[in-house]
Amino acid sequence: MRRGLPSLAEMAGQGPKRAILLEVVPDGKTEIRLCFNPTEYKIEKKNQFAEIAVPGLQSPLIQFVRGESERLTAELMADTSDSLKDVREEFVRPLRRLMRKNQEKHAPPIVRFIWADKKEVGDFQGVIERLDVTYVLFSPEGIPLRAKLGITLLKHQTVADMIQEEKTNSPDVEKTWVARRGDTLAGVSAAVYQDPRLWRAIASANGIVDPRRLRPGTVLTVPRLR
């Protein structure tokens, strides 16, 4: 190794730890392994509330609007000071490719963030919302050899997953539903009515002819059952 370019292991005074892994779901073909775990990662979950002003009251009433997607943020480290390869080619560009729209699904792929060797530890599945790259070490020729990677993932859940987490929906109140990738009318019906066989009521209310074609972002009217 050339002088003046300490490896990350030398700088930290220790050898490689367990790897971080980002892999495409469900095919698992793309793997991006980093030799060092971050010292921490953050998981954030928010609810959205509306403040309703009532004349005569000092403070507004708080009304729940909806929950927001869970987010994972972490600062990862990519390092090629041992091999002197370009860190952009080895790590940065493969990560950015995971943010590109898939030509078949018309959306970026779902990925998994795995904290430890065992996949059940620190496993977070979602899509990459943001990637910030800061280059901090260069070769004498100016080739980037080390980069800090600030990454944010939005949690991905199927309708079945959300049904397991929350069973507070009422079939006697009309609602709206914003379709996500992977949603089906039967799945929406199961989530709202607790019965996937009632999907025809949703199809009829929204003039849907082909229930198999449900584009992400479609706002559905879910009628109440009389």
N, C-alpha and C positions, 0 to 999 in steps of 0.2 A: 504494500500500500504506500502511496506517496505521503510524504511528510506534510503536516498541516491539515490533513483531512481525517480527523478521528472518527471512528465508527460510532454509531449510537450506543453500542454495547460498551465501548471503552469510555464514552462520555458518562454513561450511567454507572459504570463500575460493576456491570453484571452481564451475564449472558442473556440470550433470547428467552422470553417468557412464552406463554401459550399464545397461539395465533388468534387474530381476529379474522373472521370469515364473512364475506358477503357473497351470497350465491343467488342465482336467478331461480325463482320458484315458478313452475314446478319442475323444470327439466334439470336443474342443478348442474348445468354444464359450465357456467361461468363462476370461477372462484377467484377471489382476490384476498390473498393471505398477507397479513402484516405481522412482522416478527415480535411486535411489542403491544401489549394491552395498554389502553389509556389508563391514567390513574383514576379516572372516574367517568361515569356517563350519567346523563340526566333524562328522566322520563317525566313529561309534563302532560297533565290532563286538565282541560278547562270546561266550564259550563258557561253558557251565554244567558244573561238575564236582562229583562227590560225593566226600567224604572217608570212606574206609572204615578204621575202626580195626582194627588187628591186634594181639592181645596179644603183648607182648614187643618190639614195634617202637616206637621213640621217636616216629616221625611216621606219620600215616595214609597209606594208599595213595590215590592220586588216580585216579578213574575218570571218563572222559568220559561225560556224560549226553546233552547235545544242544547245538546251536548256537542262539544267539538272533538275532532280527532285527537287521539293520543299521539304525542310527539316524543321521539328520542333524539337527543343531541349529544354529540361526543366530539372530542378533538383527538384524532388519530395521528400517528406519525408514520411516514413512509421514508425509508432510508435505503440508499444504494451506495453508500460510501465504501463498502467492502469491495463491490464489483466495479465501481466507477461508471455504472450505466446511468443513462438519463432517467431520473425518477419520474419524469413526465410520461415516458414510454412505458415504464414498468408498472406504475400505479395510477397516476392522475388520469390519463386518457381512458384506461379500462373502466375507472369509476364513472367518468363522464358519459361513457357509452351506455351505462345503466340508467342514465337520465333521458336517453333518446326515446322517441316514440317507436314502439314496435309496429311494424308494417301490417301485421296480421290483426293485432288487438287494438291498434290505433291509440295506444297509451304506453307509457314507460313500464318496464317489467317490475314485478313484485320481487323484492329481495329480502334476505334474512341477515340480521346482524347477530352474530354469535360471539358472546363474551369469552367463553372458556372452551376447553377441549370438548366437554360434554355438551351436546346441543340443547339439553333441557335447562342449562344455566345461562341466564341472560339472553335468552332467545327472543328476538323482536322481529316481526314480519311486517313489512310495509313497502312504501315507495320513497325514493329519494326526493325530498322537496328542495333541499339546498346543499350546495357543496362550495365551501370557501377554501381556497388554496393559498398558502403563504410559503414561499421558498426561503429557506434559512441557511443553506450550505451549498457552495458551488465549487467545482473543480477549477484549477488555474485557467482552464480554457473557457470557463463560464458555463459549464454544463451543470444544471441543478442536480444535486445529489441527496437533498433532504427536504421534505415538505411537511408542513403542518396541515392537516385536512380537517376542517370543521364541517361536520356532516349532520344533517337533520333528516330524520325519517318520519313519515306519517304512517301510523298504524293502519294496516289493511285488515278488514274483517268481512267475512261473508255474512249473509243474512242469517244463516244457521247459528253462527257464533253470537250474533247480537241477540238472537232469540234466547239463547242460553243465559246471557248476562241480564236481560231485562224482559220481564213478562208483565209489564204494567199497562199494556195497550188495551184500549176499550173499543169493542166493535160497534158501540151505539153512538159514536161521535164521528162526524166526517173529518177526514184528515188529508194532508198532502204528504207525498213521499217523493224524495229526489232519488232517482235510480242511480245506483253505483255499478261499477264494473262487476259482472257476475250475477247481478240481480235477475230474477225471473218473476213473472206475475204470481206463480205458485209460491215462491219464497216470500214475496210481499204479503200475500194472503195469509200465509202461515204466521208471519210476524204480527200482523194486525188483528186478524180474525182467529188466530190459533187453529186454522184449518186451511191447508193448501188447496183444497178442492173448491174453494169459493173464489178462485181467481177470475172467473167469468164476470163477476160483479164489477171488478176493477176494469177489466177489458171493456165492458159495456159502457162504463162511466167515462172512459177516455177515448172511445172510438177506435180501439186497437183491434186490428183484424188478425195480425199474426202475433200471438203471444210470445213466440220464441225470439222476436226481434225487439229488444228493449235496450235502447241506447243509453249509455251513462249520461247523466245530467237531465234526463227527461223528468219533468215534474208531473207526477200522477195525482189525480184526485181519487182518494180512497173513500167511497161512499159508506155511510153508516148502514148497518143492517137493521131493518125494521122487524 
